[in-house]
Amino acid sequence: MSHPHIISRLALTPGEPAGIGPDLLVQIAQESWPAQLIAISDSAMLLRAAARLKLPLSCSAWQPNSPASEHTPGHLWVCETPLPEQEQPGQLNTALVPAVLASLTRACDGCLDGGFDALITAPLHKAVINAAGIAFSGHTEFLQERCGVERVVMMLTCPGLRVALATTHLPLRDVADAITPTRLKQVLRILHADLRDKFGIAQPRIYVTGLNPHAGEGGHLGREEIEIIEPTLAALREEGLSLIGPLPADTLFTPQHLQQADAVLAMYHDQGLPVLKHAGFGNAVNITLGLPIIRTSVDHGTALTLAGTGLANAGSLKAAIHEALAMINARRSLLGTQDLLV
């Protein structure tokens, strides 16, 4: 049975106004996309960014009930979220923080209510948000709270490699205490389910690192593998999950193992992400799993010194859009519909 093509609506947030996010949105607007791009942003800010980059841009007000239309190069639909004052590239301003978070909130809520098919985020600056008196540890945790879910999983991808994290933004001295059977079961169930439902992998093969060097060396270099990780993996295999490990991280991240893996679960941030960013920086994508929505993001920060210069590389944002479209297609294939080709 054939199905009509469906034009996806993608919500894009520009992130920190003083960073490269507005520039990146202007840059990707110059290209053709098989979807409708809707910036949850201040249109005047985007037009100023376009003028600084000497790139053409027109903006139209997006209405929630309007029919979806495929992207036109040089144009952005905008769900207006005005700034209280004008941004200055490279100069952080706490007065703009409420508008930045309003943009993210509106985009998330639009995905939850079905108005948008996915959320793609440009980088935020955590320090200026906290300096404004708002406790904020990142997009991932913000969206977790907004969507009302108990656990989310951060996964970064690049061509040929997906790395998910058991823990995210924790001091290294706290990581071992955070590796519990409950956390590992939640993370691995989410990873398995989203690889199946959002990536279309019927039986995902997940490779799992140990926590300690040499995966504990039989207990001589730590007992977390023996006491926590191995029993947890065994229990989840009884549920039907395909889990390999725990393996030493320095052994796992080799072609022999990676070519067999649909994803790797690393125990902490700097165990898994240096490998991925070395392999794919500039074309890697940050994905939040465990949400009721699709959310992808760039793999880099705000790059304040590049804002307004035209030197920012939009490769990661382009990859995030492609990844979001592929995830939308995989999800729709389960429902018997299809999207335009990515």
C-alpha positions as CSV (number, residue, x, y, z in Angstrom):
1,M,0.0,0.0,0.0
2,S,1.4,3.4,-0.9
3,H,1.0,6.5,1.2
4,P,1.2,10.2,0.3
5,H,4.3,12.1,1.1
6,I,4.1,14.1,4.3
7,I,6.0,17.3,4.7
8,S,7.5,17.4,8.2
9,R,7.6,20.5,10.4
10,L,11.0,21.0,12.1
11,A,11.2,23.4,15.0
12,L,14.7,25.0,15.2
13,T,15.9,27.0,18.2
14,P,18.8,29.5,17.7
15,G,20.1,29.0,21.3
16,E,22.4,31.7,22.7
17,P,21.8,35.0,20.8
18,A,25.4,36.1,21.2
19,G,26.7,32.8,19.8
20,I,26.8,31.2,16.4
21,G,23.3,29.8,16.6
22,P,21.6,32.6,14.7
23,D,24.3,32.5,12.0
24,L,23.8,28.7,11.6
25,L,20.1,29.1,11.1
26,V,20.7,31.7,8.4
27,Q,23.3,29.4,6.7
28,I,21.1,26.3,6.6
29,A,18.2,28.5,5.4
30,Q,20.1,29.0,2.2
31,E,19.8,25.3,1.2
32,S,17.0,23.1,0.0
33,W,15.3,20.9,2.5
34,P,12.4,18.4,2.1
35,A,10.7,19.8,5.2
36,Q,9.3,23.0,6.6
37,L,11.8,24.8,8.8
38,I,10.3,26.9,11.6
39,A,12.6,29.0,13.7
40,I,11.3,29.6,17.2
41,S,13.1,32.9,17.4
42,D,13.1,36.6,17.1
43,S,12.8,37.3,13.4
44,A,14.6,40.7,13.7
45,M,17.6,38.8,15.3
46,L,17.7,36.4,12.3
47,L,17.6,39.3,9.8
48,R,20.4,41.1,11.6
49,A,22.5,37.9,11.5
50,A,21.8,37.5,7.8
51,A,22.9,41.1,7.2
52,R,26.1,40.5,9.1
53,L,26.8,37.4,7.0
54,K,25.7,39.2,3.8
55,L,23.2,36.4,3.0
56,P,19.7,36.7,1.7
57,L,16.9,36.0,4.2
58,S,13.2,36.7,4.4
59,C,10.9,35.7,7.3
60,S,7.2,34.9,7.5
61,A,5.1,34.5,10.6
62,W,4.2,30.8,11.1
63,Q,0.7,30.0,12.2
64,P,0.0,26.7,14.0
65,N,-2.9,25.7,11.8
66,S,-1.4,26.6,8.5
67,P,-0.6,23.8,6.0
68,A,3.0,22.6,5.9
69,S,5.1,23.7,2.9
70,E,8.5,22.6,1.8
71,H,11.4,24.9,2.6
72,T,12.2,27.7,0.2
73,P,16.0,28.6,0.1
74,G,16.6,32.0,1.6
75,H,13.4,32.0,3.7
76,L,12.5,31.0,7.2
77,W,9.1,30.6,8.9
78,V,9.3,32.1,12.3
79,C,7.3,31.4,15.5
80,E,8.0,34.8,17.0
81,T,9.7,34.8,20.4
82,P,11.0,38.4,20.8
83,L,14.2,39.4,22.6
84,P,13.8,42.2,25.2
85,E,16.8,44.0,23.7
86,Q,19.1,43.6,20.8
87,E,21.8,40.9,20.9
88,Q,25.5,41.7,20.5
89,P,27.5,38.9,18.8
90,G,30.1,37.5,21.2
91,Q,28.7,39.4,24.3
92,L,26.7,37.5,26.8
93,N,23.7,39.3,28.3
94,T,21.6,37.9,31.2
95,A,18.7,40.1,30.1
96,L,18.2,37.8,27.1
97,V,18.0,34.6,29.1
98,P,14.2,34.5,29.7
99,A,13.6,34.8,25.9
100,V,16.1,32.1,25.2
101,L,14.3,29.7,27.5
102,A,10.9,30.8,26.2
103,S,12.1,29.8,22.7
104,L,13.1,26.3,23.9
105,T,9.9,25.9,26.0
106,R,7.7,26.9,23.0
107,A,9.5,24.5,20.7
108,C,9.3,21.6,23.1
109,D,5.6,22.2,23.8
110,G,4.9,22.4,20.1
111,C,6.4,19.0,19.6
112,L,4.4,17.6,22.5
113,D,1.2,18.8,21.1
114,G,1.9,17.6,17.6
115,G,2.4,21.0,15.9
116,F,6.1,20.1,15.2
117,D,7.5,16.8,14.2
118,A,11.0,17.3,15.7
119,L,13.1,19.8,17.6
120,I,16.6,20.7,16.4
121,T,18.6,22.9,18.8
122,A,21.5,25.2,18.3
123,P,23.9,25.6,21.3
124,L,23.0,27.3,24.6
125,H,25.4,28.9,27.0
126,K,24.9,27.3,30.4
127,A,27.0,29.9,32.4
128,V,24.9,32.9,31.3
129,I,21.7,31.1,32.1
130,N,22.9,30.3,35.6
131,A,24.3,33.8,36.0
132,A,20.7,35.0,35.4
133,G,19.7,33.1,38.5
134,I,18.2,30.1,36.7
135,A,19.6,26.7,37.6
136,F,20.3,25.1,34.3
137,S,22.6,22.1,33.5
138,G,21.7,21.7,29.8
139,H,19.2,21.1,27.1
140,T,18.9,17.4,27.9
141,E,17.9,17.9,31.5
142,F,15.6,20.8,30.7
143,L,13.7,18.8,28.1
144,Q,13.5,15.8,30.5
145,E,11.7,18.0,33.0
146,R,9.5,19.7,30.5
147,C,8.4,16.4,29.0
148,G,7.9,14.9,32.5
149,V,10.0,11.7,32.0
150,E,12.0,10.0,34.7
151,R,15.1,9.3,32.7
152,V,16.6,10.4,29.4
153,V,19.7,9.2,27.6
154,M,22.2,11.3,25.8
155,M,23.5,9.8,22.5
156,L,25.9,11.2,20.0
157,T,26.1,9.9,16.5
158,C,28.4,10.3,13.5
159,P,28.7,8.2,10.4
160,G,29.4,4.7,11.5
161,L,29.2,5.3,15.3
162,R,26.5,5.9,18.0
163,V,27.6,6.4,21.6
164,A,25.1,6.7,24.4
165,L,26.0,7.6,28.0
166,A,25.0,6.0,31.3
167,T,25.9,9.2,33.1
168,T,26.2,12.7,31.6
169,H,27.2,15.9,33.4
170,L,28.6,14.6,36.6
171,P,32.0,15.2,38.3
172,L,34.2,12.2,37.7
173,R,34.4,11.4,41.5
174,D,30.6,10.9,41.5
175,V,30.4,8.6,38.5
176,A,31.0,5.3,40.2
177,D,28.3,5.9,42.8
178,A,25.8,6.8,40.0
179,I,26.4,3.4,38.2
180,T,23.5,1.5,39.8
181,P,21.4,-1.4,38.5
182,T,18.4,0.8,38.4
183,R,20.1,3.5,36.3
184,L,21.7,0.9,33.9
185,K,18.4,-0.9,33.4
186,Q,16.6,2.4,32.7
187,V,19.2,3.6,30.3
188,L,19.6,0.4,28.4
189,R,15.8,-0.1,28.0
190,I,15.5,3.4,26.6
191,L,18.4,2.9,24.3
192,H,17.1,-0.4,23.0
193,A,13.5,0.9,22.6
194,D,14.6,4.1,20.7
195,L,17.0,2.3,18.4
196,R,14.1,0.1,17.5
197,D,11.3,2.7,17.3
198,K,13.1,5.8,16.2
199,F,15.9,4.3,14.1
200,G,14.1,1.3,12.7
201,I,16.6,-1.3,14.0
202,A,14.6,-4.4,14.7
203,Q,17.0,-6.1,17.2
204,P,19.7,-3.6,18.2
205,R,23.1,-4.9,19.2
206,I,24.4,-2.7,22.0
207,Y,28.0,-3.0,23.2
208,V,28.6,-1.9,26.8
209,T,31.9,-0.6,28.3
210,G,33.1,-1.4,31.7
211,L,33.6,1.4,34.2
212,N,37.2,0.7,35.2
213,P,40.4,0.1,33.2
214,H,40.4,-3.3,31.6
215,A,36.8,-3.6,32.7
216,G,38.0,-4.2,36.2
217,E,40.6,-6.9,35.4
218,G,38.6,-9.6,37.2
219,G,38.0,-7.4,40.2
220,H,41.6,-6.3,40.7
221,L,41.0,-2.8,39.3
222,G,37.5,-2.3,40.7
223,R,34.4,-4.4,41.3
224,E,31.6,-2.5,39.7
225,E,31.7,-4.8,36.6
226,I,31.4,-7.9,38.7
227,E,28.9,-6.6,41.3
228,I,26.7,-4.2,39.2
229,I,27.3,-4.2,35.4
230,E,27.5,-7.9,34.6
231,P,24.5,-8.9,36.7
232,T,22.4,-6.1,35.2
233,L,23.3,-7.0,31.6
234,A,22.4,-10.7,32.4
235,A,19.0,-9.7,33.7
236,L,18.3,-7.5,30.7
237,R,19.3,-10.3,28.3
238,E,16.5,-12.3,29.8
239,E,14.2,-9.6,28.6
240,G,15.4,-10.0,25.1
241,L,18.0,-7.2,24.8
242,S,21.1,-8.0,22.8
243,L,23.9,-6.8,25.0
244,I,27.7,-7.4,24.6
245,G,29.9,-6.6,27.5
246,P,31.1,-5.2,29.7
247,L,34.2,-4.7,27.6
248,P,37.3,-2.6,28.3
249,A,36.7,0.8,26.6
250,D,40.1,0.8,24.9
251,T,39.3,-2.5,23.3
252,L,35.6,-1.8,22.5
253,F,36.4,1.3,20.5
254,T,38.2,-0.5,17.7
255,P,36.9,-1.4,14.2
256,Q,36.6,-5.1,15.1
257,H,33.9,-4.4,17.6
258,L,32.4,-1.2,16.3
259,Q,31.4,-2.8,12.9
260,Q,29.2,-5.2,14.9
261,A,27.6,-2.6,17.1
262,D,24.4,-0.6,16.5
263,A,25.3,1.5,19.5
264,V,27.8,1.7,22.3
265,L,26.9,2.5,25.9
266,A,29.7,4.3,27.7
267,M,29.6,4.7,31.5
268,Y,30.6,8.4,31.5
269,H,30.9,11.5,29.4
270,D,34.7,11.5,28.8
271,Q,34.9,7.8,28.3
272,G,32.7,7.7,25.2
273,L,32.6,11.2,23.7
274,P,36.2,11.9,22.9
275,V,36.2,8.9,20.6
276,L,33.1,10.0,18.8
277,K,34.1,13.6,18.5
278,H,37.5,12.6,17.1
279,A,35.8,10.5,14.5
280,G,33.1,12.9,13.5
281,F,33.5,16.4,15.0
282,G,31.7,18.9,12.8
283,N,29.3,16.3,11.5
284,A,28.2,14.7,14.7
285,V,24.7,15.0,16.2
286,N,23.5,15.0,19.8
287,I,20.2,13.1,20.3
288,T,18.1,12.9,23.4
289,L,16.5,9.5,23.8
290,G,13.7,8.6,26.1
291,L,11.6,11.7,25.3
292,P,8.1,11.4,23.8
293,I,9.5,13.8,21.1
294,I,12.4,13.7,18.6
295,R,15.2,16.1,19.6
296,T,18.5,16.4,17.8
297,S,21.2,19.0,18.3
298,V,24.7,20.1,17.3
299,D,27.8,18.6,18.8
300,H,29.5,21.9,19.7
301,G,29.1,25.0,21.8
302,T,28.2,28.6,21.2
303,A,31.7,29.7,19.8
304,L,31.2,33.3,20.9
305,T,34.4,34.4,19.1
306,L,33.0,33.2,15.7
307,A,29.6,34.9,16.1
308,G,28.8,37.3,13.2
309,T,32.0,36.5,11.4
310,G,30.7,34.0,8.8
311,L,33.3,31.5,9.8
312,A,31.0,29.1,11.7
313,N,30.6,25.7,10.2
314,A,27.0,24.6,9.8
315,G,27.9,20.9,9.2
316,S,26.7,19.6,12.6
317,L,23.4,21.5,12.3
318,K,22.9,20.1,8.8
319,A,23.6,16.6,10.2
320,A,21.1,17.2,13.0
321,I,18.4,18.1,10.5
322,H,19.1,15.0,8.4
323,E,19.1,12.8,11.5
324,A,15.8,14.2,12.7
325,L,14.2,13.6,9.3
326,A,15.5,10.0,9.3
327,M,14.1,9.4,12.8
328,I,10.7,10.9,11.7
329,N,10.7,8.5,8.7
330,A,11.6,5.5,10.9
331,R,8.8,6.3,13.3
332,R,6.3,6.8,10.5
333,S,7.3,3.6,8.9
334,L,6.0,1.8,12.0
335,L,2.7,3.6,11.4
336,G,2.5,2.8,7.7
337,T,3.3,6.3,6.4
338,Q,6.3,7.8,4.8
339,D,8.0,11.1,4.6
340,L,9.8,12.8,1.8
341,L,13.3,11.3,1.1
342,V,16.0,12.7,3.3
